[in-house]
Amino acid sequence: MNQVKILDGDVNATHDERIDVPSNVRSDPILSEFTDVFTGIGCLEGTYSIQADEGFRPVVHPPRKVPVPLLDTLKLELDNMVKSGILAKLIELTSWVSSLVIVKKSNGKIRVCLDLRDLNRAVKRSLYPLPTIAEVATRLSGANVFSVLDAKCGFWQVQLDERSSYLTTVNTPPAPVLQYFDVSKNVTIQCDASQYGIGATLLQEGQPVHYANRALTSTEQNYAQIEKELLAVLFSCEHFEHYIYGKHVTVETDHKPLIAIQKKPINTASKRLQRMMLRLQRFDLNLTYKPGKEMYIADALSRVLPRQSKIPNASTSSYYKDLETVNFAEDLSISESTLAKFQVETVKDESLQALSQVIHAGWPTKTSMVPTSAQLFFKCRDEMTLQNGLVFKGTSIVVPESLHRDMIEETHKSRQGLQACLRRAREVFFWPGMSAQLKNRIDKCSICQSVRPEQASEPLQPHPVPERPWQRVETDLFTFENRNYLVLVDYYSNFIELDHLANTSSQTVINKLKMHFSRHGAPDYVVSDNDPQYSSSEFRRFAATRKFTHVTTSPHYPQANGMAEKSLLKTDQTVSDLLKRDRVKQANNFDQHAKPLSEFKSGDKVRMKMPGETKWSKAVVSSKVASHSCKVEVNGRFYRRNRRQLRSTTELFQETPFKMDEDDLTVPDNLQEQNHPPRASSQVETYTSPPRSQLPPTPQTTELSARPPQEATTTEIRIRHRRLIKPPKKFDIES
């Protein structure tokens, strides 16, 4: 690799001798002419002299500790620098001695630097005007070749004079820190925490290499046991940092909850634990559990403290200050008066007092060893902490039992819905069963139930495949370009019959169906919606005459009449388009975002949306009409609805007076005609209906009695016994 450094128009090239230059580059005449600049690091002409102010007192830094895994790499780098003439060994004493700074690169190598901050304060700065961009640009006139390369190790190419070189003296580690520590062996740290201190030992192949212990401050003694144990891990790793930094280390602890908490996201732990875990991020640790009886060295160090074990000095105590002064309540959106109330009720709560004792003393290994009142918290024991008389689970405060109802009402006050209330509560509160209690409260809230969103889709409910063609058919009416059509679909073959209708009367529809039934055979079942053509008495008599079962779908739920509805889209499709559809795959994709709904029984309290309304109204299930269809009562009126159109609720409805309204009263589809025979009338009646496009919106109910149909464009006159009267045709003869 070639590096070129431009200084005032002069080109100096340096070549790293450790990097091979291709043969075609070596033959370049420029490289051949300037061979000297491609050997070694390179050196600029002349020397530089550092002018130090004699009034400054020289500073001598003590040697800094170097992580043991980096000692071999550092020694190799220092040898190369001495070989290249960058450094020179010095034995005699000097006035200025600086510290060595090592930075590990991403490629595994290290960068050797000097900490010359003290020397820089004493250096007399040379003032030299730097050229501006405009001045440099004028020198480029007539230039044809430009280089964007830079010199590698540019600072090392400037040679210092002998006097200045003594000012840049640096301490380097001459040998391993501990002769018994082997970098090639695995490292294990055992740490433990007692009530008054923490201890740790560094092991290699089961043999101790280094010991460490210290006393806990008065604040640290009030930590929860899990916090003390993690503090012991933090203390041991930072104390042995120069041994373990950059090396994979196994840390053994006798506190099993620590193993669980390291597998969870950091934000689920308490604030104090989060800060400790963040400090441990720079170490490559594998935290494992080991019974306390097998960690006798660390356990003894945590209990047997020096006679004059002092609190850490000022620098060390400031290092742990942020761990000691973490206040969980500062991050909670709770007023001081409410917190004071929590403290009072926590003292009165027997279960929380038993829980506090377990947290402070440390959790047992088995649930049976925990007091009965605190066993509900055993699963989340790794997140439980204490502070100022309050119990916390992570960052959430544990609510005393006497305040459960108040906190539920406070959370539900805004009526934001189930999921929003749960998110709001979980950010601040916790107690076993909180989510279930909050959900039960919202389910019984009349306001929340009335504004809930639409229900999720149910899994697809395909109709059973018939055993033969034309055993089960489905029919429907539609309008296209102001013309009315009748569609008839066979469930077995998906064969479609399409007819144009002169009008949309029941008799016209029946005549078309008779034509198809005479050609294909009478079906066993005919499925349709609740249009007036199919709910009339004429169609019921037609079904009784042809001996087929008429099955109607739920009003305002076209999905139940899907075979006929879908066939309307298929009429303009080719056979190849139909064969491309993978129906099984489509059904599976649909069911991934659907969920089955439970069936209702007579008397169940539900909610349904009235026609044209957006809120859910109270209703009571009267009876079950079909597999996914029910008849419900709303304020004395009966409606038929699909299961998806009904939402279950646990509210307690108040009784409402019965109100009869013939326009909205409905009955089940299988109501026998003999119970309501057609009324005889001596007047002439019309039984045709207007075109489908002119019909009002289909009501949500099946009418008890046929309404007088509107006047049609083509009127058929029938007498009492249903015989058609055809008026004679008259000639238009001019008089």
C-alpha positions in Angstrom: 0.0 0.0 0.0 1.4 3.4 -0.9 0.9 6.5 1.1 1.7 10.0 -0.2 1.9 13.1 2.0 1.9 16.6 0.3 3.7 19.3 2.2 4.0 22.7 0.3 4.1 21.1 -3.0 6.8 18.5 -2.2 5.7 14.9 -2.5 7.1 12.4 0.1 6.0 8.8 -0.3 6.4 6.2 2.4 6.1 2.4 1.9 5.3 0.0 4.7 7.9 -2.7 4.2 5.6 -5.3 5.7 3.2 -4.9 2.8 4.0 -6.5 -0.6 4.0 -4.2 -3.6 2.8 -5.8 -6.9 5.4 -6.4 -9.5 3.8 -4.1 -12.0 3.9 -1.3 -9.5 7.6 -1.9 -8.6 8.5 -1.5 -12.2 7.1 2.0 -12.2 9.9 4.5 -13.0 8.7 6.9 -10.3 9.0 4.2 -7.6 12.4 3.2 -9.0 13.6 6.8 -8.9 12.5 7.4 -5.3 13.2 4.0 -3.7 14.4 5.5 -0.4 11.0 6.9 0.5 9.4 3.4 0.1 11.5 1.8 2.8 10.4 1.7 6.4 8.2 4.3 8.0 10.0 7.3 6.4 11.4 10.4 8.0 11.0 14.1 7.0 14.1 16.2 6.7 15.2 18.1 9.8 14.3 17.8 13.4 11.7 19.3 15.6 12.5 21.0 19.0 9.9 21.2 21.8 10.3 24.4 23.7 9.1 23.9 27.3 8.4 26.7 29.8 11.0 26.3 32.6 8.5 27.8 35.1 6.3 24.6 35.0 7.1 21.9 37.4 7.9 18.6 35.7 5.4 15.7 36.2 6.3 12.1 36.5 3.3 9.6 36.0 3.4 6.2 37.6 3.1 3.3 35.3 -0.4 2.4 34.4 -1.7 -1.1 34.5 -2.2 -2.8 31.2 -4.8 -5.6 30.7 -3.0 -8.9 30.9 -4.5 -10.3 27.6 -3.0 -7.3 25.8 0.5 -7.6 27.2 1.8 -9.8 24.4 0.3 -7.6 21.7 1.8 -4.5 23.4 5.2 -6.1 23.7 5.2 -7.0 20.0 4.2 -3.5 19.0 6.8 -1.9 21.2 9.5 -4.1 19.7 8.5 -3.1 16.2 8.6 0.6 17.2 12.1 0.2 18.6 13.2 -1.7 15.5 11.9 1.1 13.3 13.7 3.7 15.3 10.5 5.4 16.6 11.3 4.5 20.2 14.5 4.0 22.1 15.0 2.3 25.5 16.0 4.7 28.3 17.5 3.6 31.6 18.5 6.9 33.3 16.0 9.2 35.1 14.2 12.0 33.3 12.2 15.0 34.6 9.1 14.4 32.5 7.5 10.9 32.4 4.1 10.5 30.7 1.6 7.6 30.7 1.0 5.0 28.1 -2.5 4.8 26.5 -3.6 1.6 24.6 -6.6 1.6 22.3 -7.7 -1.8 20.9 -8.7 -1.7 17.2 -11.5 -3.6 15.6 -9.1 -5.8 13.7 -7.5 -7.0 16.9 -4.4 -4.8 16.8 -3.6 -2.0 19.2 -2.8 1.7 18.8 0.0 3.0 21.1 -0.5 6.6 22.3 1.0 8.9 24.9 -1.0 10.9 27.5 0.9 14.2 27.1 -1.7 16.5 28.6 0.7 17.7 31.4 3.5 18.4 29.0 1.2 20.3 26.6 0.5 22.8 29.4 4.2 23.6 29.6 4.9 23.7 25.8 5.5 27.1 24.3 3.3 27.2 21.2 4.9 28.2 17.8 2.6 30.6 15.9 2.6 29.9 12.2 0.0 31.3 9.8 -1.8 28.5 8.0 -2.7 29.1 4.3 -6.3 29.6 3.4 -8.1 27.5 0.8 -7.8 30.3 -1.7 -4.1 30.5 -1.3 -3.7 26.8 -1.7 -5.9 26.8 -4.8 -3.6 29.3 -6.6 -0.8 26.7 -6.3 -2.8 24.2 -8.3 -2.6 26.2 -11.5 -1.2 24.0 -14.3 -1.4 20.8 -12.2 -2.4 17.7 -14.0 -1.9 14.9 -11.4 -3.5 15.0 -8.0 -3.2 12.6 -5.1 -5.7 11.9 -2.3 -3.4 9.6 -0.4 -2.1 10.3 3.1 1.0 9.3 4.9 0.6 6.4 7.4 1.9 7.2 10.9 2.5 10.8 9.9 3.5 11.9 13.4 6.2 9.3 13.5 7.8 10.8 10.4 8.8 13.9 12.3 12.1 13.4 14.2 12.7 15.0 17.5 16.0 16.4 18.7 17.7 14.7 21.6 16.7 17.2 24.2 13.0 17.1 23.1 13.0 13.3 23.0 13.6 13.2 26.8 10.5 15.2 27.3 8.4 12.5 25.7 9.6 9.7 28.0 6.9 7.1 28.7 6.5 4.2 31.2 6.0 0.8 29.7 5.2 -2.5 31.5 8.5 -4.5 31.6 7.0 -7.9 32.5 3.7 -9.6 33.5 1.9 -8.1 36.5 1.5 -11.5 38.2 3.9 -14.3 37.4 1.2 -17.0 38.2 -1.5 -15.6 35.9 -1.6 -17.5 32.6 -3.2 -15.6 29.7 -3.8 -18.8 27.7 -5.9 -20.4 30.5 -9.6 -19.8 31.1 -10.6 -17.3 33.9 -13.3 -17.9 36.5 -14.5 -15.3 39.0 -16.4 -16.3 42.2 -18.3 -13.6 44.0 -20.7 -13.4 46.9 -22.4 -10.8 49.1 -23.3 -11.0 52.8 -25.2 -8.6 55.0 -22.1 -6.4 55.6 -19.6 -7.0 52.8 -18.8 -8.5 49.4 -16.0 -10.8 48.4 -14.5 -12.2 45.1 -11.7 -14.4 44.0 -10.0 -14.9 40.6 -9.5 -18.5 39.7 -7.6 -20.4 36.9 -8.1 -24.2 36.8 -9.6 -24.0 40.3 -6.6 -22.3 41.8 -6.9 -18.8 43.3 -4.9 -16.0 41.6 -6.2 -12.9 43.3 -8.5 -12.0 46.2 -10.7 -9.0 46.8 -13.3 -7.9 49.3 -14.7 -4.8 50.9 -17.4 -3.6 53.3 -20.8 -2.4 52.3 -21.8 1.2 53.0 -24.8 1.9 55.3 -26.9 2.5 52.1 -25.7 -0.6 50.4 -26.6 -2.7 53.4 -30.3 -1.8 52.8 -30.2 -3.1 49.2 -32.3 -6.1 48.3 -30.3 -9.3 48.2 -30.4 -9.5 44.4 -28.9 -6.0 44.2 -26.1 -6.9 46.7 -25.3 -10.0 44.6 -25.1 -8.0 41.4 -23.0 -5.4 43.1 -20.6 -8.1 44.1 -20.4 -9.1 40.4 -19.8 -5.5 39.4 -17.1 -5.0 42.1 -15.2 -8.1 41.2 -15.2 -7.4 37.4 -14.0 -3.8 37.9 -11.4 -4.8 40.5 -10.0 -7.5 38.1 -10.5 -5.4 35.0 -6.8 -5.5 34.0 -7.0 -9.3 34.1 -10.3 -9.9 32.3 -10.8 -7.0 29.9 -10.9 -8.4 26.3 -11.2 -12.0 27.6 -14.2 -14.3 28.0 -14.8 -14.9 31.7 -17.1 -17.2 33.6 -18.7 -15.6 36.7 -20.1 -17.9 39.4 -22.8 -16.8 41.8 -24.9 -18.5 44.4 -28.0 -16.3 43.7 -30.1 -18.0 41.1 -32.4 -15.0 40.2 -29.4 -13.3 38.7 -29.3 -16.0 36.0 -32.9 -15.3 35.0 -32.5 -11.5 35.0 -29.6 -11.5 32.6 -31.7 -13.2 30.0 -34.4 -10.5 30.1 -34.2 -7.1 28.5 -32.4 -4.5 30.7 -35.5 -2.2 30.9 -37.5 -4.8 32.8 -35.1 -4.6 35.8 -35.2 -1.9 38.5 -33.2 1.3 37.9 -30.4 0.4 40.2 -30.0 -3.0 38.6 -30.1 -1.4 35.2 -27.2 0.9 36.0 -25.1 -2.0 37.3 -25.9 -4.1 34.2 -24.9 -1.2 31.9 -21.5 -1.0 33.6 -21.0 -4.7 33.0 -21.7 -4.4 29.2 -18.0 -3.8 28.4 -17.1 -7.3 29.8 -17.6 -10.6 28.1 -19.2 -12.5 30.9 -21.0 -15.8 31.2 -23.0 -15.8 34.5 -23.6 -19.2 35.9 -25.2 -20.6 39.1 -23.2 -22.5 41.7 -24.5 -23.6 45.2 -23.2 -21.5 48.0 -21.6 -24.4 49.9 -19.2 -24.9 46.9 -18.2 -21.2 46.9 -16.5 -21.2 50.3 -13.7 -18.8 49.3 -15.9 -15.9 48.1 -18.4 -16.6 50.9 -15.6 -16.3 53.5 -14.2 -13.1 52.0 -17.6 -11.5 52.1 -18.1 -12.3 55.8 -14.5 -12.0 57.2 -13.7 -8.4 56.6 -10.4 -6.6 57.7 -10.5 -5.2 61.2 -10.3 -1.7 60.0 -12.4 -2.1 56.9 -13.1 1.4 55.8 -15.8 2.8 53.7 -14.4 3.4 50.1 -12.5 6.6 49.8 -13.8 9.7 48.1 -12.9 8.7 44.5 -14.4 5.2 45.0 -17.5 6.3 46.8 -18.3 8.8 44.1 -18.0 5.9 41.7 -20.8 4.1 43.5 -22.8 7.2 44.4 -25.2 7.0 41.5 -26.0 3.4 42.6 -26.8 4.4 46.2 -29.0 7.4 45.4 -31.4 5.8 42.8 -35.0 6.8 43.6 -37.5 4.6 41.9 -40.4 6.9 42.8 -39.0 9.8 40.7 -39.8 8.0 37.5 -43.4 7.2 38.5 -46.3 9.5 37.6 -47.7 9.4 41.2 -48.1 12.4 43.5 -46.3 12.6 46.8 -49.6 12.3 48.7 -50.4 9.1 46.9 -46.9 7.7 47.6 -47.4 8.5 51.3 -50.7 6.7 51.2 -48.9 3.7 49.6 -46.3 3.7 52.4 -49.0 3.7 55.1 -51.0 0.9 53.5 -47.9 -1.2 52.7 -47.1 -1.2 56.5 -50.6 -2.4 57.2 -50.6 -5.1 54.5 -49.4 -8.4 56.0 -48.6 -10.1 52.7 -46.4 -7.2 51.6 -44.6 -7.2 54.9 -43.8 -10.9 54.6 -42.7 -10.2 51.0 -40.4 -7.4 52.2 -38.7 -9.7 54.7 -38.1 -12.3 52.0 -36.7 -9.7 49.6 -34.3 -8.3 52.2 -33.1 -11.8 53.4 -32.9 -13.4 50.0 -35.3 -15.7 48.1 -35.1 -19.4 48.9 -34.6 -21.9 46.1 -38.0 -23.5 46.4 -41.5 -22.1 46.5 -42.5 -24.2 49.5 -39.9 -22.4 51.6 -41.5 -19.0 50.9 -44.4 -17.7 53.2 -47.8 -18.5 51.7 -48.7 -14.8 51.3 -45.6 -14.1 49.2 -45.6 -17.2 47.0 -47.5 -15.4 44.3 -44.4 -13.2 43.7 -42.0 -16.2 43.4 -42.1 -16.3 39.6 -41.0 -12.6 39.4 -38.6 -12.8 42.4 -35.6 -11.6 40.3 -37.4 -8.2 39.7 -38.5 -7.5 43.3 -36.8 -4.7 45.2 -37.4 -2.5 48.3 -37.0 1.3 48.8 -38.4 3.7 51.4 -40.9 1.2 52.7 -42.3 0.5 49.2 -42.1 -2.7 47.2 -41.2 -2.5 43.5 -41.4 -5.0 40.7 -38.9 -3.6 38.2 -40.0 0.0 37.8 -43.6 -0.6 38.9 -44.8 -0.1 42.4 -46.6 -3.1 44.2 -50.0 -1.9 45.3 -51.4 -2.9 48.7 -54.6 -4.9 48.6 -56.6 -2.2 50.2 -55.8 0.2 47.3 -56.6 -2.3 44.5 -60.1 -0.9 43.8 -59.0 2.7 44.0 -56.2 2.2 41.5 -58.5 0.3 39.1 -61.0 3.1 39.2 -58.2 5.7 38.7 -56.9 3.8 35.7 -60.3 3.3 34.2 -61.4 6.9 34.8 -60.4 8.0 31.3 -62.2 5.1 29.6 -59.5 4.6 27.0 -60.3 0.9 26.3 -58.9 -2.3 27.6 -55.5 -2.3 26.0 -54.8 1.4 26.7 -55.8 1.0 30.3 -53.6 -2.1 30.7 -50.6 -0.3 29.2 -51.2 2.6 31.5 -51.5 0.4 34.6 -48.5 -1.8 33.8 -46.2 1.3 33.6 -46.9 2.3 37.2 -48.7 -0.5 39.2 -48.4 -4.2 39.8 -50.1 -6.9 41.9 -51.0 -10.5 41.1 -54.2 -10.6 39.0 -54.2 -6.9 38.1 -54.8 -7.5 34.4 -57.8 -9.8 35.1 -59.4 -7.5 37.6 -59.0 -4.5 35.3 -60.4 -6.4 32.4 -63.4 -7.5 34.5 -64.0 -3.9 35.4 -63.9 -2.7 31.9 -66.2 -5.5 30.7 -68.8 -4.4 33.1 -68.6 -0.7 32.1 -71.6 0.3 30.0 -69.8 3.2 28.3 -66.8 1.2 27.4 -68.9 -1.6 25.9 -71.0 0.8 23.8 -68.0 2.3 22.0 -65.9 -0.9 21.4 -64.6 -1.5 17.9 -65.8 -4.1 15.6 -65.2 -7.8 16.4 -62.4 -9.6 14.8 -63.2 -12.0 11.9 -64.1 -15.6 12.8 -62.3 -18.5 11.0 -63.9 -19.4 7.8 -66.9 -21.7 8.1 -67.2 -23.5 4.8 -70.5 -25.2 3.9 -70.5 -29.0 3.7 -69.9 -30.3 0.2 -73.2 -31.9 -1.1 -73.2 -35.5 -2.2 -74.7 -34.8 -5.6 -75.3 -31.9 -8.0 -78.2 -29.6 -7.2 -78.7 -31.0 -3.8 -78.0 -27.6 -2.2 -78.3 -24.3 -4.2 -78.0 -20.6 -3.3 -79.8 -17.7 -5.0 -79.7 -14.0 -4.9 -80.8 -10.9 -6.8 -78.6 -8.1 -8.1 -78.8 -5.0 -10.3 -76.5 -4.1 -13.1 -76.9 -1.1 -15.3 -80.4 -0.5 -14.1 -81.4 -4.1 -15.0 -82.4 -6.8 -12.5 -80.9 -10.3 -12.5 -81.4 -13.5 -10.6 -78.3 -15.7 -9.9 -78.6 -19.4 -8.9 -75.4 -21.3 -7.9 -75.0 -25.1 -7.3 -72.9 -25.9 -4.2 -71.6 -29.1 -5.7 -70.3 -27.9 -9.0 -70.3 -24.1 -8.6 -72.4 -24.0 -11.8 -74.1 -20.7 -12.3 -77.5 -19.9 -13.8 -78.1 -16.2 -14.6 -81.5 -14.8 -15.6 -82.8 -11.3 -16.5 -85.9 -10.3 -14.5 -88.6 -8.1 -16.0 -89.5 -7.2 -12.4 -88.5 -8.3 -8.9 -91.7 -9.7 -7.7 -91.8 -13.0 -5.8 -93.8 -14.7 -8.6 -91.2 -13.7 -11.2 -88.4 -15.1 -9.1 -90.4 -18.3 -8.5 -91.1 -18.8 -12.2 -87.4 -18.6 -12.9 -86.5 -21.0 -10.2 -89.2 -23.5 -11.5 -87.6 -23.4 -14.9 -84.2 -24.3 -13.5 -85.6 -26.9 -11.1 -87.5 -28.6 -13.9 -84.2 -28.8 -15.9 -81.8 -29.8 -13.2 -84.1 -31.3 -10.6 -85.5 -30.0 -7.3 -82.9 -29.3 -4.6 -83.0 -30.4 -1.0 -81.9 -27.0 0.3 -82.3 -23.4 -1.1 -80.2 -20.8 0.6 -81.0 -17.1 0.2 -81.0 -13.8 2.1 -84.0 -12.1 3.7 -85.1 -10.0 0.7 -88.9 -9.6 0.4 -89.0 -11.9 -2.6 -87.8 -14.8 -0.4 -89.6 -13.9 2.8 -93.0 -13.6 1.3 -95.8 -16.1 1.8 -95.7 -17.0 -1.9 -92.1 -18.3 -1.6 -93.0 -20.3 1.5 -95.8 -22.0 -0.3 -93.4 -22.6 -3.2 -91.0 -24.3 -0.8 -93.7 -26.4 0.7 -95.0 -27.5 -2.8 -91.5 -28.4 -4.1 -90.6 -30.0 -0.8 -87.2 -28.2 -0.2 -85.9 -26.6 2.9 -85.6 -22.8 2.6 -82.6 -21.6 4.6 -82.1 -17.9 5.2 -79.0 -16.1 6.3 -78.5 -13.4 8.9 -79.6 -9.9 7.8 -76.9 -7.4 7.0 -74.3 -10.2 6.8 -73.6 -11.0 3.1 -70.7 -13.2 4.0 -73.2 -15.9 5.1 -74.6 -15.8 1.6 -71.1 -16.0 0.2 -71.6 -18.5 -2.6 -74.2 -16.3 -4.4 -72.4 -13.1 -3.6 -69.1 -14.5 -4.9 -70.7 -15.8 -8.1 -71.6 -12.3 -9.0 -67.9 -11.5 -9.4 -67.2 -14.8 -11.3 -69.7 -14.2 -14.1 -67.1 -12.2 -16.1 -64.2 -14.4 -15.3 -62.8 -17.2 -17.5 -62.3 -20.8 -16.5 -58.5 -20.4 -16.3 -58.9 -17.5 -13.8 -61.0 -19.7 -11.6 -58.5 -22.6 -11.7 -55.7 -20.3 -10.5 -57.2 -19.8 -7.1 -55.7 -21.8 -4.3 -58.7 -21.8 -2.0 -57.0 -23.8 0.8 -54.2 -21.3 0.9 -56.5 -18.4 1.0 -58.5 -19.9 3.8 -55.4 -20.5 5.9 -54.2 -17.0 5.3 -57.6 -15.6 6.4 -57.7 -17.8 9.5 -54.3 -16.5 10.7 -56.0 -13.2 11.6 -59.3 -14.6 12.8 -60.4 -16.2 16.1 -63.4 -18.4 16.9 -66.2 -16.9 18.9 -68.1 -18.8 21.6 -71.7 -19.7 21.0 -74.5 -18.0 22.9 -77.3 -19.5 24.9 -80.8 -18.2 25.4 -80.8 -15.4 28.0 -77.2 -14.3 27.5 -76.5 -10.6 27.7 -74.9 -9.3 24.5 -74.3 -6.0 22.6 -75.3 -5.3 19.0 -75.3 -2.4 16.7 -78.7 -1.0 15.6 -79.1 -0.2 11.9 -77.4 3.1 11.1 -75.7 3.4 14.5 -72.1 3.2 15.5 -72.5 2.3 19.2 -73.2 -1.1 20.6 -76.7 -1.4 22.1 -77.8 -3.7 24.9 -79.5 -6.9 23.8 -80.6 -10.3 25.1 -80.3 -13.6 23.2 -83.8 -15.0 22.7 -83.0 -18.2 20.8 -80.6 -19.8 18.5 -81.7 -19.9 14.8 -78.8 -21.5 13.1 -75.2 -22.5 13.7 -73.9 -18.9 13.7 -77.2 -17.0 13.9 -79.3 -15.9 16.9 -82.5 -14.1 17.5 -82.0 -11.3 20.0 -84.3 -8.8 21.7 -83.6 -5.1 21.9 -86.1 -2.9 23.8 -88.9 -5.4 23.1 -88.0 -5.8 19.4 -86.6 -9.0 17.9 -83.7 -9.1 15.4 -81.8 -11.9 13.8 -78.0 -11.4 13.8 -74.9 -13.4 12.9 -72.6 -14.4 15.8 -70.0 -11.9 14.6 -72.5 -9.1 14.8 -73.0 -9.8 18.6 -70.5 -9.1 21.3 -70.5 -10.8 24.6 -70.6 -8.7 27.8 -70.7 -9.3 31.6 -72.8 -6.2 32.3 -75.9 -6.3 34.5 -78.7 -5.0 32.3 -81.7 -3.3 33.8 -85.1 -4.6 32.9 -86.9 -2.6 30.1 -90.7 -2.6 29.5 -91.9 -4.6 26.6 -92.8 -2.6 23.6 -94.6 -4.0 20.5 -93.8 -2.5 17.2 -95.1 -4.4 14.2 -92.6 -2.7 11.8 -89.6 -4.1 13.6 -91.0 -7.3 15.1 -89.4 -10.4 13.7 -89.8 -14.1 14.0 -87.6 -17.1 13.2 -87.3 -18.2 9.6 -88.9 -21.6 10.2 -92.3 -20.1 11.3 -95.0 -22.3 10.0 -97.4 -20.7 7.5 -100.4 -22.3 9.1 -100.0 -20.2 12.2 -100.4 -17.1 10.1 -102.5 -17.9 7.1 -102.8 -15.2 4.4 -105.7 -12.8 4.9 -108.5 -13.0 2.5 -109.6 -9.8 0.8 -112.1 -8.9 -1.8 -110.1 -6.0 -3.0 -107.6 -6.3 -5.8 -104.0 -6.5 -4.6 -100.7 -6.2 -6.4 -97.9 -8.6 -5.5 -95.1 -7.3 -7.7 -92.2 -5.3 -6.3 -90.3 -2.4 -7.7 -86.9 -2.9 -9.3 -84.2 -3.9 -6.7 -82.3 -0.7 -7.3 -85.3 1.3 -6.1 -85.8 -0.8 -3.0 -85.1 0.9 0.4 -82.3 -0.6 2.5 -83.0 -4.2 3.5 -84.2 -4.1 7.2 -82.4 -6.0 9.9 -85.5 -8.2 10.5 -87.8 -10.7 8.9 -91.3 -9.2 8.8 -94.2 -10.9 10.6 -96.7 -9.9 7.9 -96.1 -8.8 4.4 -96.3 -5.1 3.9 -98.3 -3.7 1.1 -95.8 -3.6 -1.8 -95.1 -0.4 -3.6 -96.5 0.3 -7.0 -94.6 -1.4 -9.8 -94.0 -0.2 -13.3 -95.6 -3.4 -14.6 -98.7 -4.4 -12.6 -100.2 -7.8 -12.5 -103.8 -7.9 -11.3 -105.0 -11.1 -9.5 -108.3 -11.9 -8.0 -108.9 -13.6 -4.7 -108.0 -17.1 -5.8 -104.7 -15.9 -7.3 -105.8 -16.3 -10.9 -104.2 -13.8 -13.2 -106.6 -11.3 -15.0 -105.4 -10.3 -18.4 -107.3 -7.3 -19.8 -108.2 -7.7 -23.5 -106.1 -6.0 -26.1 -108.0 -3.2 -27.9 -107.3 -1.9 -31.3 -106.5 1.7 -31.6 -109.1 2.7 -34.3 -109.5 6.3 -35.2 -113.1 7.4 -35.0 
